[in-house]
């Protein structure tokens, strides 16, 4: 995907999240984030958007040290102000990324091989999409994403976040194949005592466990936002069962 594609997704997903939040009580519980009400979700995402905007606009070479993402602001909005506050931060992020120079050099937190602007556009597109799913879960709704965005989000999770994961490590080496059956895209994950190693391919590889299904189904499942219905799991089912406990992505 291109920066333009990610920015389009970021715009659309942020607008959808705000729409859901605007018609829902801020005290509504978020089942996919059990410790949060909708208010907490909006404060989190609004804070992340402002955090990323500051890094991009200022081309910061170092991270901004925060305990919570919304610590980026001096004063938090009231419940009545919350949705407008979210919309303002979302719009500022889109504007900052759209205006970022092609040669932008700033701090990022994953080794993706992408330039800084592409990294932040991609990361914020998926940050916003996943949390839009959380907002919808608070009202019992779900809007699937397009297969290309879904596959890109699977790739970001597997090649960007999973190598940082320590909970998936074990004494015995095991392998996992994730297959997006509708797109012919595959990710081979090698797990063992060291960092997980992941390689992407357009050809499947034999593995101890295979998780397969359409990209739009795989995406929210692997990010722990939907049940495993609609996917096929073969081989070591215990490895797949551990996924929801082991793969938890933090905001930074």
C-alpha positions, 0 to 999 in steps of 0.5 A: 500500500502507499501513503495515499492509501493509508491516509485514505484509510486513516481518514475513513476509519477515524470518521467512522470511529467518531460517528460511533462514539457520537451516538453512544454514551461515553460510559459504554463498556468496550468488550474487546478492551475489558478495562475500558469504557468508550471514554477511555478508548477515545482518550487513548486514540485521541492521545495517540493521534496527538503524540504521532502528530507531534513526532511527525510535525517536529521531525523529532529524533527521540520519543516523547516519554508518556505514561499514557498516550493522552498525557500529551495534553495538559487538560483532558476534555469533558465527556461533552467535549470528547468527540469533538476533541477526538475529531480535532486530533484526528484531523491534525494527524491526517494534515500532518501526514499529508504535509510531511516531506517525502524525506522526513526523518523522525523517530519510529519504534519498529524496524520496517524498512519504510521511511518515516512518513510511510511508517507513521501513516501505516501505523496510524491507519491500523491503530485507528482501524483496530480501535474503530472495531473496539468502538463498534464492539461497544454497540454490538456492531462490526464493519469489515475492512477491505482485503488489501488493508486487512492484508497490510495489517496482518503484515504489520502485526506479524513482521513488525510487532510479533518479532518483539513478542517474548510470550510466544517464545518457547524451548522447542522450535515450532512453526506457524503459517498464516495464509490469506486464502483470498489473496494468495499471501502467506506468512511463515512464523518460526517460534523458539527460544529466540526472537520470532522470525517471520517471512512473507511469501506468495507461496505456502510453506509446510508448518506445524500449525496453519491458520487460514482464511480470507484476509478480512477475517484473519485481520481482526482475529489476529489482532484479537478483535473477533472470534476465530469463526470463519478461519481454518486451523490445522496442526498444533491447535494449542499454538493457535489457542495461545495467540490471544493470550500472548499477542497483546499490542501496546500503544507504543 
